[in-house]
Amino acid sequence: MTNESRAKKHNGDALSRPTREEAEAAVGVLLRWAGDDPEREGLLETPARVVRAYEEFFSGYQQDPREILARTFSEVDGYDEMIVLKDIRFESYCEHHMVPIIGRAHVAYLPEHRVVGISKLARLVDAFAKRLQIQEKMTAQIADTLNEILQPKGVGVILEAAHQCMSTRGVHKPGVEMVTSRMLGTFRTDPSTRREFLSIVSNSTAYNVPNT
């Protein structure tokens, strides 16, 4: 497959989505590969259940993150201080092993003229989380989309997450969390803005966020 073909598939241009029946049949194949009998009583409904679960796990593919932020508000009586939504719990799935990534997102922006409803920030996180992901990419996607649509003075995003691909397989190291961050605008250029954000998030001294 060429790079152009891969790009088209990634963007959904060349994706032909299997039917529900095909998806359920694929789960049955995996059950047999694992060494069990999909025809036994306890597994008869498992393929259908797994497909329904996947609809929930990967619902982010059916959402346009930019549309989530489409409705903004300008009547804020001159409010121009930082807006922070912290401890947004998210559940995602590692694109390498398809096992859970469970963590918290802290999202902040310094408005220029417009603000967005706070629930939209949580929905933005979920729109990217409910896909096959790596944490670094998800961090950048949240920050870049918020920056593109709202065009604020600055954006800060921090994700803290535990990866089951590390705790339940491979090196088997439970209790380890990965921290990623993306700072744009004044959050990158102004150390006092960055410090304020990290202070609000709390335990900020543990984060080694670069100045540039």
SEGUGU-956411 format. One record per atom (N, C-alpha, C): x negated, y, z. Coordinates in steps of 0.05 Angstrom, whole numbers, padded with zeros to 5 digits, always signed. Atoms other than C-alpha are relative to their C-alpha. Layout:
N
XYZ ...
END
This chain:
212
-00017-00024+00000 +00000+00000+00000 -00018+00025+00000 +00016-00025+00002 -00028+00069-00019 +00007+00018+00023 -00005-00020-00021 -00034+00127+00030 +00026+00015-00006 -00024-00014+00007 +00021+00162-00009 +00025-00016+00007 -00022+00018-00007 +00067+00102+00000 +00005-00001+00030 -00002+00001-00029 +00052+00099+00074 +00013+00026+00010 -00011-00026-00008 +00068+00174+00080 +00030+00001-00005 -00029+00000+00006 +00135+00164+00046 +00015-00017+00019 -00014+00018-00019 +00153+00106+00090 +00001+00013+00028 +00000-00013-00026 +00132+00146+00152 +00021+00021+00001 -00020-00022+00000 +00178+00203+00131 +00028-00010-00006 -00026+00012+00004 +00235+00155+00117 +00009+00000-00028 -00008-00001+00028 +00236+00166+00042 +00004-00027-00012 +00000+00026+00013 +00222+00094+00024 +00009-00023+00019 -00008+00020-00019 +00251+00059+00085 +00027-00011-00007 -00026+00013+00004 +00305+00008+00072 +00006-00014+00026 -00005+00011-00026 +00336-00007+00139 +00015-00027-00002 -00013+00027+00001 +00353-00081+00150 +00028+00002+00012 -00027+00002-00011 +00425-00100+00166 -00003-00010+00029 -00001+00011-00027 +00445-00118+00237 -00004-00030+00000 +00003+00029+00002 +00450-00190+00216 -00029-00008-00004 +00029+00006+00005 +00378-00189+00190 -00016+00005+00025 +00015-00006-00025 +00354-00157+00254 +00004-00022+00021 -00005+00021-00019 +00388-00209+00297 -00014-00026-00008 +00014+00024+00009 +00359-00265+00254 -00030+00002+00006 +00028-00004-00006 +00290-00235+00264 -00006-00006+00030 +00004+00006-00029 +00299-00238+00340 +00001-00030+00005 -00001+00029-00003 +00319-00311+00333 -00027-00013-00008 +00026+00010+00008 +00254-00324+00296 -00021+00004+00022 +00019-00005-00022 +00214-00292+00352 +00005-00018+00024 -00006+00018-00022 +00250-00334+00403 -00011-00028-00005 +00010+00026+00008 +00232-00397+00365 -00031+00001+00001 +00029-00002-00001 +00160-00372+00358 -00011-00001+00028 +00009+00000-00028 +00156-00361+00433 +00002-00028+00012 -00001+00028-00009 +00174-00435+00441 +00027-00007+00012 -00026+00006-00011 +00247-00431+00461 +00020-00006-00022 -00021+00007+00019 +00312-00452+00428 +00022+00021+00001 -00021-00021+00001 +00357-00394+00407 +00028-00010+00000 -00027+00011+00000 +00415-00442+00403 +00009-00009+00028 -00009+00009-00027 +00415-00459+00477 +00018+00022+00012 -00021-00017-00010 +00470-00428+00519 -00010+00027+00009 +00010-00025-00011 +00428-00376+00554 -00010+00020-00020 +00012-00018+00021 +00400-00348+00489 +00019+00005-00023 -00018-00003+00023 +00461-00351+00444 +00006+00029-00007 -00006-00028+00005 +00477-00277+00452 -00024+00018+00002 +00023-00016-00004 +00406-00254+00462 -00007+00017-00025 +00006-00016+00024 +00393-00232+00389 +00018+00025-00002 -00018-00022+00002 +00455-00188+00390 -00006+00021+00022 +00006-00019-00022 +00437-00159+00458 -00026+00015-00005 +00025-00013+00006 +00366-00144+00436 +00004+00022-00021 -00004-00020+00020 +00390-00107+00374 +00015+00024+00011 -00014-00022-00013 +00439-00066+00416 -00019+00016+00017 +00020-00014-00017 +00382-00050+00464 -00018+00017-00018 +00018-00016+00017 +00338-00028+00406 +00013+00025-00010 -00014-00024+00009 +00392+00020+00383 -00003+00022+00021 +00004-00020-00022 +00384+00054+00451 -00029+00008+00003 +00028-00006-00003 +00309+00047+00457 -00011+00019-00021 +00011-00014+00022 +00296+00077+00389 +00019+00020-00013 -00020-00018+00010 +00353+00126+00383 -00012+00027-00010 +00013-00025+00008 +00303+00183+00372 -00003+00002-00030 +00002+00000+00029 +00297+00162+00299 +00025+00012-00013 -00025-00010+00011 +00369+00184+00289 +00004+00029+00007 -00003-00028-00008 +00357+00254+00318 -00021+00018-00014 +00018-00020+00011 +00326+00316+00287 -00008+00018+00023 +00008-00016-00023 +00286+00349+00343 +00004+00030-00005 -00002-00028+00006 +00289+00416+00308 +00029+00010+00003 -00028-00007-00003 +00365+00415+00307 +00007+00003+00030 -00006-00002-00029 +00365+00405+00383 -00006+00029+00010 +00008-00026-00009 +00331+00473+00390 +00013+00023-00017 -00011-00019+00019 +00373+00507+00336 +00015+00023+00013 -00016-00020-00013 +00419+00544+00384 -00016+00013+00022 +00015-00015-00020 +00382+00598+00423 +00016+00024+00010 -00014-00022-00012 +00402+00657+00466 -00019+00024+00003 +00017-00024-00003 +00376+00729+00466 +00009+00017+00023 -00010-00017-00022 +00419+00758+00522 -00011-00011+00027 +00013+00010-00025 +00371+00746+00580 -00007+00024+00018 +00005-00024-00017 +00371+00817+00610 -00029+00006+00004 +00028-00007-00001 +00298+00827+00594 -00018-00021+00013 +00017+00021-00013 +00274+00762+00626 -00023-00007-00019 +00023+00006+00017 +00203+00751+00601 -00022-00016+00015 +00019+00016-00015 +00171+00705+00652 +00002-00029-00009 +00003+00028+00008 +00152+00632+00645 +00026-00016+00007 -00022+00019-00004 +00207+00579+00638 -00012-00028+00001 +00013+00027-00003 +00187+00510+00664 +00022-00020+00007 -00017+00023-00008 +00225+00444+00666 -00020-00022+00006 +00020+00020-00007 +00184+00394+00704 +00013-00027+00009 -00009+00027-00008 +00190+00320+00721 +00023-00011-00016 -00020+00011+00018 +00231+00302+00660 -00008-00029-00005 +00007+00029+00003 +00231+00226+00664 +00005-00009-00029 -00004+00010+00027 +00222+00192+00597 -00008-00030-00001 +00007+00028+00006 +00219+00121+00571 -00006-00002-00030 +00008+00003+00028 +00182+00106+00507 -00011-00028-00003 +00011+00027+00006 +00150+00046+00473 -00025+00003-00016 +00026+00000+00013 +00078+00035+00453 +00002-00010-00028 -00002+00009+00028 +00072+00031+00378 -00020-00022-00007 +00019+00022+00004 +00015-00019+00385 +00010-00027+00010 -00009+00025-00012 +00049-00071+00429 +00030-00001+00005 -00029-00001-00004 +00122-00048+00433 +00008-00006+00028 -00007+00002-00028 +00121-00048+00509 +00004+00027+00012 -00008-00026-00010 +00146+00008+00554 -00023+00018+00008 +00016-00022-00011 +00112+00074+00568 +00020+00016+00017 -00019-00013-00017 +00147+00105+00628 -00015+00023+00015 +00014-00022-00012 +00130+00174+00654 +00017+00024+00004 -00012-00026-00005 +00145+00247+00667 -00012+00020-00018 +00009-00022+00017 +00141+00307+00622 +00005+00027+00015 -00002-00027-00011 +00129+00379+00645 -00002+00019-00024 -00001-00017+00024 +00149+00430+00592 +00005+00029+00008 -00002-00028-00007 +00140+00505+00595 -00004+00017-00025 +00006-00019+00021 +00143+00565+00550 +00004+00028+00011 -00002-00028-00007 +00136+00640+00555 +00015+00014-00023 -00016-00009+00022 +00193+00670+00515 -00009+00027-00011 +00005-00026+00014 +00183+00726+00464 +00026+00016+00000 -00026-00013+00001 +00255+00744+00450 +00024-00018+00007 -00023+00019-00002 +00298+00681+00455 -00007-00023+00018 +00003+00024-00017 +00309+00623+00503 +00019-00021-00010 -00017+00023+00007 +00341+00555+00496 +00011-00012+00025 -00011+00013-00024 +00387+00518+00544 -00019-00021+00011 +00020+00018-00012 +00347+00477+00593 +00005-00029-00007 -00005+00028+00008 +00382+00412+00575 -00012-00007-00027 +00011+00005+00026 +00355+00421+00505 -00030-00008+00002 +00027+00007-00003 +00284+00415+00531 -00002-00030+00007 +00000+00029-00007 +00300+00347+00563 +00008-00017-00025 -00008+00015+00024 +00335+00325+00498 -00023+00000-00020 +00023-00001+00018 +00273+00347+00458 -00020-00022+00008 +00018+00021-00010 +00230+00302+00502 +00010-00028-00008 -00011+00026+00007 +00277+00243+00491 +00000-00006-00030 -00001+00004+00029 +00282+00254+00416 -00027-00011-00010 +00026+00011+00008 +00207+00240+00411 -00007-00025+00016 +00007+00023-00016 +00203+00190+00468 +00013-00025-00010 -00015+00024+00008 +00256+00143+00440 -00008-00008-00029 +00012+00009+00025 +00211+00122+00383 -00025-00017+00007 +00026+00013-00005 +00149+00079+00376 -00021+00022+00001 +00016-00023-00005 +00096+00125+00403 -00028-00007+00011 +00023-00002-00017 +00027+00140+00429 +00003+00026+00015 -00005-00023-00017 +00025+00190+00486 -00012+00025-00011 +00013-00024+00010 -00024+00237+00453 +00017+00014-00022 -00016-00011+00022 +00020+00245+00391 +00026+00012+00011 -00025-00010-00012 +00084+00253+00432 -00004+00027+00013 +00006-00026-00013 +00052+00309+00472 -00002+00023-00020 +00003-00020+00021 +00033+00347+00409 +00027+00005-00014 -00026-00003+00013 +00101+00335+00377 +00019+00018+00016 -00017-00016-00017 +00139+00365+00436 -00009+00029-00001 +00010-00028-00001 +00094+00426+00441 +00002+00014-00026 +00000-00013+00026 +00089+00439+00367 +00028+00007-00010 -00027-00005+00008 +00164+00434+00355 +00012+00024+00016 -00009-00023-00016 +00180+00481+00413 -00012+00026-00009 +00014-00024+00009 +00128+00530+00388 +00011+00009-00028 -00009-00006+00027 +00153+00526+00316 +00028+00013+00000 -00028-00009+00001 +00227+00536+00331 +00005+00025+00016 -00006-00023-00017 +00227+00586+00389 -00020+00023-00005 +00021-00020+00005 +00163+00623+00368 -00005+00017+00026 +00004-00014-00025 +00148+00641+00441 -00029+00011+00001 +00027-00010-00004 +00086+00675+00468 -00019-00023+00006 +00016+00023-00005 +00061+00607+00490 +00016-00024+00009 -00012+00026-00007 +00077+00534+00504 -00020-00017+00015 +00017+00020-00014 +00050+00484+00554 +00016-00025+00004 -00013+00026-00004 +00066+00410+00556 -00021-00019+00013 +00016+00021-00013 +00038+00357+00603 +00017-00025+00002 -00013+00026-00003 +00056+00283+00601 -00017-00017+00019 +00012+00019-00018 +00040+00234+00657 +00015-00026-00004 -00015+00024+00006 +00056+00162+00641 -00017-00025+00006 +00012+00027-00003 +00042+00089+00658 +00007-00017-00024 -00002+00016+00024 +00031+00042+00600 +00000-00029+00006 -00002+00028-00005 +00056-00029+00605 -00020-00016-00016 +00020+00014+00016 +00007-00049+00550 -00027-00002+00015 +00024+00001-00016 -00047-00035+00602 +00004-00015+00026 -00005+00013-00026 -00013-00062+00664 +00010-00028-00001 -00011+00027+00001 +00021-00125+00640 -00014-00018-00021 +00016+00016+00019 -00029-00149+00587 -00028+00013-00002 +00026-00011+00004 -00100-00137+00565 -00016+00001+00026 +00017-00003-00024 -00140-00108+00624 +00015-00004+00026 -00017+00005-00024 -00081-00117+00673 -00008+00019+00023 +00007-00020-00020 -00092-00052+00711 +00026+00016+00007 -00024-00015-00008 -00025-00032+00745 -00007+00025+00016 +00003-00024-00016 -00017+00036+00777 -00016+00022-00013 +00016-00020+00014 -00058+00073+00726 +00018+00018-00017 -00015-00019+00016 -00028+00136+00695 -00018+00015-00019 +00014-00016+00019 -00050+00172+00633 +00012+00028-00001 -00009-00028+00000 -00046+00248+00631 -00010+00013-00026 +00007-00014+00025 -00044+00287+00566 +00013+00028+00002 -00011-00027+00000 -00033+00361+00554 -00005+00014-00027 +00004-00018+00024 -00024+00412+00498 +00008+00028+00008 -00004-00028-00006 -00030+00486+00509 -00002+00017-00025 -00001-00016+00023 -00011+00536+00456 +00005+00029+00008 -00004-00028-00006 -00012+00612+00453 -00013+00009+00025 +00011-00011-00025 -00021+00647+00520 -00007-00022+00020 +00007+00022-00017 -00023+00580+00555 -00029-00010-00006 +00027+00007+00007 -00088+00567+00518 -00020+00022+00004 +00019-00022+00000 -00118+00636+00515 -00002+00015+00027 -00001-00015-00025 -00098+00664+00583 -00002-00019+00024 +00003+00018-00022 -00126+00626+00643 +00020+00004+00023 -00020-00005-00022 -00077+00659+00692 +00027-00013-00007 -00025+00012+00009 -00017+00635+00651 -00002-00031+00004 +00004+00029-00002 -00046+00565+00649 +00001-00009+00030 +00001+00007-00029 -00060+00565+00724 +00028+00001+00012 -00027-00002-00011 +00011+00588+00739 +00016-00025-00007 -00014+00024+00009 +00039+00531+00698 -00009-00025+00016 +00011+00023-00014 -00006+00480+00731 +00008+00001+00030 -00008-00003-00028 +00011+00507+00800 +00030-00007+00003 -00028+00007-00001 +00086+00501+00786 +00004-00030-00002 -00002+00029+00003 +00077+00430+00762 -00009-00015+00025 +00011+00011-00026 +00039+00416+00828 -00021-00021-00005 +00023+00018+00003 -00023+00374+00840 -00016+00007-00025 +00012-00008+00026 -00051+00415+00783 -00030-00002+00000 +00030+00001+00000 -00123+00412+00806 -00010-00026-00012 +00009+00026+00012 -00125+00340+00780 -00002+00002-00030 -00001-00002+00029 -00114+00364+00709 -00024+00017-00010 +00023-00014+00012 -00176+00383+00670 +00008+00010-00027 -00010-00011+00025 -00145+00427+00617 -00020+00019-00011 +00021-00017+00011 -00195+00460+00570 +00010+00028-00005 -00007-00028+00005 -00197+00535+00560 +00006+00006-00029 -00004-00005+00029 -00199+00530+00484 +00006-00026-00013 
END
